[in-house]
Amino acid sequence: MKKSAYFAIIFLLLGIISPAQDKGYGIGIMVGEPSGLSGKYWLNNTNALDFGLGFSFTNFNNSRMQLNCDYLWHNYDWLKTSETLVIYYGPGLKLQTGGNNDAKFGVRGVAGIGWYVKDAPIDVFFEIAPVIYMIPGTSLKIDAGIGARYYFQTN
């Protein structure tokens, strides 16, 4: 068997053995504005750091790389269902570069809802985040997207 097949089997077994989405770290994708990679690192069972690295395609000839980091609080009690749905919110920072314009830096506030898939180390989420750019000038933009992450456990 090839090495890649061994790694795929180990990857799947780790996910089956430890299906929690509120521990360790998760990596996945997000589609929206921006679209790209999404990551989450749990600090405890209520707080996490959320990361995004993506591109803005609102003006296709002027796509821009974007990086954000948010500090999140999670509320598990707000939505009462048989599924694990969680509301999360928090402040963050955003850097936007590339394209024909200057780089931008701003603060953002994110709010979202996550669904933790039963018996699988996967979450699916929707979030919206108003961004107030302060450098090079003041402007307001809204980020929004849907995504999914696969969680790896750290012991």
KAFEN-V953911 format. One record per pair of residues at least 6 apart in sequence whose C-alpha atoms are under 6 Angstrom apart, sorted by sequence separation. I is the first residue (numbers start at 1). J is the second residue. D is the distance in Angstrom with one decimal. If there is no record, write none. Layout:
i:I j:J d:D
i:I j:J d:D
This chain:
i:30 j:36 d:5.4
i:42 j:48 d:4.2
i:57 j:63 d:5.2
i:97 j:103 d:4.4
i:117 j:123 d:5.9
i:133 j:139 d:5.2
i:29 j:36 d:5.6
i:41 j:48 d:5.5
i:56 j:63 d:5.3
i:96 j:103 d:5.5
i:116 j:123 d:4.5
i:132 j:139 d:5.8
i:29 j:37 d:4.5
i:41 j:49 d:5.2
i:56 j:64 d:5.2
i:96 j:104 d:5.0
i:115 j:123 d:5.5
i:132 j:140 d:4.7
i:28 j:37 d:5.8
i:29 j:38 d:5.2
i:40 j:49 d:5.6
i:55 j:64 d:5.3
i:95 j:104 d:5.8
i:115 j:124 d:5.2
i:131 j:140 d:5.7
i:28 j:38 d:5.1
i:40 j:50 d:4.4
i:55 j:65 d:4.5
i:76 j:86 d:4.8
i:95 j:105 d:4.7
i:114 j:124 d:5.7
i:131 j:141 d:5.1
i:27 j:38 d:5.8
i:39 j:50 d:5.8
i:54 j:65 d:5.7
i:55 j:66 d:5.7
i:75 j:86 d:5.7
i:94 j:105 d:5.8
i:114 j:125 d:4.2
i:130 j:141 d:5.9
i:131 j:142 d:5.9
i:27 j:39 d:4.5
i:39 j:51 d:4.9
i:54 j:66 d:5.2
i:75 j:87 d:5.2
i:94 j:106 d:5.3
i:113 j:125 d:5.7
i:130 j:142 d:4.4
i:26 j:39 d:5.5
i:38 j:51 d:5.8
i:53 j:66 d:5.7
i:74 j:87 d:5.8
i:93 j:106 d:5.9
i:113 j:126 d:5.6
i:129 j:142 d:5.7
i:26 j:40 d:5.1
i:38 j:52 d:4.6
i:53 j:67 d:4.7
i:74 j:88 d:4.4
i:93 j:107 d:4.5
i:112 j:126 d:5.5
i:129 j:143 d:5.0
i:25 j:40 d:5.4
i:37 j:52 d:5.8
i:52 j:67 d:5.6
i:73 j:88 d:5.5
i:92 j:107 d:5.8
i:93 j:108 d:5.7
i:112 j:127 d:3.9
i:128 j:143 d:5.7
i:25 j:41 d:4.3
i:37 j:53 d:5.2
i:52 j:68 d:5.1
i:73 j:89 d:5.6
i:92 j:108 d:5.0
i:111 j:127 d:5.6
i:128 j:144 d:4.2
i:36 j:53 d:5.7
i:37 j:54 d:6.0
i:51 j:68 d:5.7
i:72 j:89 d:5.4
i:91 j:108 d:5.8
i:111 j:128 d:5.6
i:127 j:144 d:5.6
i:24 j:42 d:5.6
i:36 j:54 d:3.9
i:51 j:69 d:4.6
i:72 j:90 d:4.6
i:91 j:109 d:4.5
i:110 j:128 d:5.8
i:127 j:145 d:5.8
i:23 j:42 d:5.4
i:35 j:54 d:5.0
i:50 j:69 d:5.6
i:71 j:90 d:5.5
i:90 j:109 d:5.7
i:110 j:129 d:4.2
i:126 j:145 d:5.8
i:34 j:54 d:5.5
i:35 j:55 d:5.5
i:50 j:70 d:5.0
i:71 j:91 d:5.8
i:90 j:110 d:5.5
i:109 j:129 d:5.3
i:126 j:146 d:4.4
i:34 j:55 d:5.3
i:49 j:70 d:5.7
i:70 j:91 d:5.6
i:89 j:110 d:5.3
i:109 j:130 d:5.8
i:125 j:146 d:5.6
i:34 j:56 d:4.7
i:49 j:71 d:4.8
i:70 j:92 d:3.9
i:89 j:111 d:4.2
i:108 j:130 d:5.6
i:125 j:147 d:5.4
i:22 j:45 d:5.7
i:33 j:56 d:5.9
i:69 j:92 d:5.5
i:88 j:111 d:5.7
i:108 j:131 d:4.3
i:124 j:147 d:5.8
i:48 j:72 d:5.2
i:69 j:93 d:5.6
i:88 j:112 d:5.3
i:107 j:131 d:5.7
i:124 j:148 d:4.3
i:47 j:72 d:5.5
i:68 j:93 d:5.6
i:87 j:112 d:5.9
i:107 j:132 d:5.5
i:123 j:148 d:5.5
i:47 j:73 d:4.8
i:68 j:94 d:4.3
i:87 j:113 d:4.6
i:106 j:132 d:5.3
i:123 j:149 d:5.5
i:46 j:73 d:5.8
i:67 j:94 d:5.7
i:86 j:113 d:5.6
i:106 j:133 d:3.9
i:122 j:149 d:5.6
i:46 j:74 d:5.2
i:67 j:95 d:5.2
i:86 j:114 d:5.2
i:105 j:133 d:5.5
i:106 j:134 d:5.2
i:122 j:150 d:4.7
i:66 j:95 d:5.7
i:85 j:114 d:5.6
i:121 j:150 d:5.7
i:66 j:96 d:4.4
i:85 j:115 d:4.7
i:105 j:135 d:5.1
i:121 j:151 d:5.1
i:65 j:96 d:5.8
i:84 j:115 d:5.9
i:104 j:135 d:5.3
i:65 j:97 d:5.3
i:84 j:116 d:5.4
i:64 j:97 d:5.6
i:65 j:98 d:5.9
i:64 j:98 d:4.8
i:64 j:99 d:5.2
i:63 j:99 d:5.5
i:62 j:99 d:4.6
i:19 j:119 d:5.6
i:21 j:121 d:5.7
i:19 j:120 d:4.7
i:20 j:121 d:5.6
i:19 j:121 d:4.1
i:15 j:121 d:5.6
i:33 j:143 d:5.3
i:33 j:144 d:5.5
i:32 j:144 d:5.9
i:32 j:145 d:4.1
i:31 j:145 d:5.4
i:31 j:146 d:5.5
i:30 j:146 d:5.5
i:30 j:147 d:4.0
i:29 j:147 d:5.5
i:29 j:148 d:5.8
i:28 j:148 d:5.5
i:28 j:149 d:3.9
i:27 j:149 d:4.9
i:26 j:149 d:5.4
i:27 j:150 d:5.5
i:26 j:150 d:5.1
i:26 j:151 d:3.9
i:25 j:151 d:5.5
i:26 j:152 d:6.0
i:25 j:152 d:5.6
i:24 j:152 d:5.9
i:24 j:153 d:4.6
i:24 j:154 d:5.0
